């Protein structure tokens, strides 16, 4: 007979993984409840969520989902989660996952008791070190803004240079007209 509490936890974890196809598994050791709640609040602003899970229930949820056609990308995660040991939290990331990753990385720099284990971003599996490097990258919006700024900057400088010479010429003509 199946324990109803564990079955409920399994259903919650499975639905969490369905709702957040981009997710990471986090290691937390000796982390205070207050710091986890502050992380939750920061992540909520980005549309991301944290859920503390038992390793065996997480493994069962991933096994259940990886057998479906839509979630076949979880097979790589399934292989890496066979030997989970430490406490695990599940970080579900919003559509633009870079913001949630940046928030968690900033938090983990201040609180050394939390770190990345493994993750799945855009149906691609990454290890903890790779996730830390990805989290340090600027978000998609920041990159677009930098590219547009660099494209706009030379045009603005050229316009200013051309305009400056014309203004200088007009000032010289005005000065000559006043002098005569």
N, C-alpha and C positions, 0 to 999 in steps of 0.2 A: 504494500500500500504506500502511495506517494504522500510525502509530507506536504500539506497544503501551503504552508509558509514558504517552503523551498520552491514549490511550483509557482507561487505568486511572484517570488523573486526572479525565477527563470523567465516568466512572461514579461515582467517589467524590463529585464535586461534585454530580452529579444526585441521588444518594441523600441527600446532606446537605440539599439543598433540599427533598426530599420529606419528610425527617424533621423539618425545622424550617420550617413554613410561614410563621412570623414570623421575619424575618431582616433584617439591615442589612449594607450594604457599608461597610467602614471604609477610610479612607485612613491609611496609615502611611508616614512618611518618616524615614529615619535613626533608626528605633527600634531599641534594642538588643534582643538576644535575651533577655537577663535580664528586661527590662521586659515583653516579650511573654509570657514564661513566667509572670511574676507575675500578669499579666492573666488568663491561662488558668486559673490556680489560683483566683483570685477568682471568675471566671465559672462555674467548675465547681461551686462551692457553690450557685449559683442554678439549676443545670441547663442552663446555656447553654454553647456551645462556639464556639471561634474556629478558623478554617481559612484559611490563606494560600493564595490561588489566583492563577492567571494570568488576566489580563483576557480573553484570547481563549477560554480554556477555560470561564470563567464565562459569557461571552456564548453560547457553544454550548450549555451546560447549560440556560440560561434559555430559549433558542430551542427546544430540544428539549421542555422541560416546558410552555412556553406554548402549544404546539400541542395538548396534551391537554385534554380536557374538564374534568378536576378542577382543573387549574392554569391556567385561562384568565386568572385575576387577574394572572398574571405578564406579560401583554402590556404593561401600563403600565411595568413595570420594564424590559422588553425595549427599549422606546423610549428610556429614559433611560440604558441601559448601552451604547448604540452607540458612544459616544465616551469610553470610560474611558481615562484616561492614566496616572495615578499607580499606585503599588503598591496592591493591593487585598487585603483580608482579609474573610472572610465570617463574620459573627457570627450564629450560629443561636440563637434565643431560645426558652426553655421556654414552656409554656402560659401561665404568668403572666409575661409578658415585661417587666413594669415593673421587676422586681428586676434582671434582667440589664442593662436600659437604665441604671438608676441606678448600678450598679457600673461600667459602662463610662464613663458621664459623669463620675463621681468620678475615675476613672483618667485621663480625658482632661484634666481640670482640672490635674492634677499633671504630666502628660506631654503637652506641647503638640504632639508629633510625630504624634499620632493624632487622628482626627476622623471624624465621620459623613460619608458620601457621600450615599447614598440608602438607603431601607429599605422593607420591606413588613411592616406590622403588621396582623393580623386581616384580611388580604386587601385592605388599603388601602395605596397607595404614598405615601411622604412624602420630601421633600427633606432635605438635611443640617441646615438651620437648624430645620426643623420637628421633626426627631428630637431635636435638642438641647433644644428647649423641652419636648417630651413626656417626655424623660428626667428633667427637673427636677420633674415632677409627682409627688405621693405615690402610692404603690401602692394598689391596690384595697382591700387589707386595712387600710391606714392610714386611708383615707377612711371605710370602714365603722366603724372604731373611733372616729374623731372624731365621726361622726354619732351613734353610740350613746352616746358620752360626753356629747354636748351634749343628747341627749334625756333621759339619766338625771340629769344635773346639776340641772335645775329641780325634778324630782320629789324628789330627795334633799334639796335646800334647803327645799322646802315641808314635807317630813316632819320635818326637823330643827327648823324654826320652830314647827310645831305641838307637837312633842314637848317643846321647850324651855319653852314656856308652861305645859304640863301639869306638868312637873317643878318649875318655879318655884312653881306653885300648891300642889303636894304639900309642898314644903319650907316654905311659909308655914303650911299647916295643921299640919304637925309641930311647928313652932316655937310656934304658938299652943297646941297640946295640951300641950307641955312647960311652957309658961308658966303654964297653969292648974293 
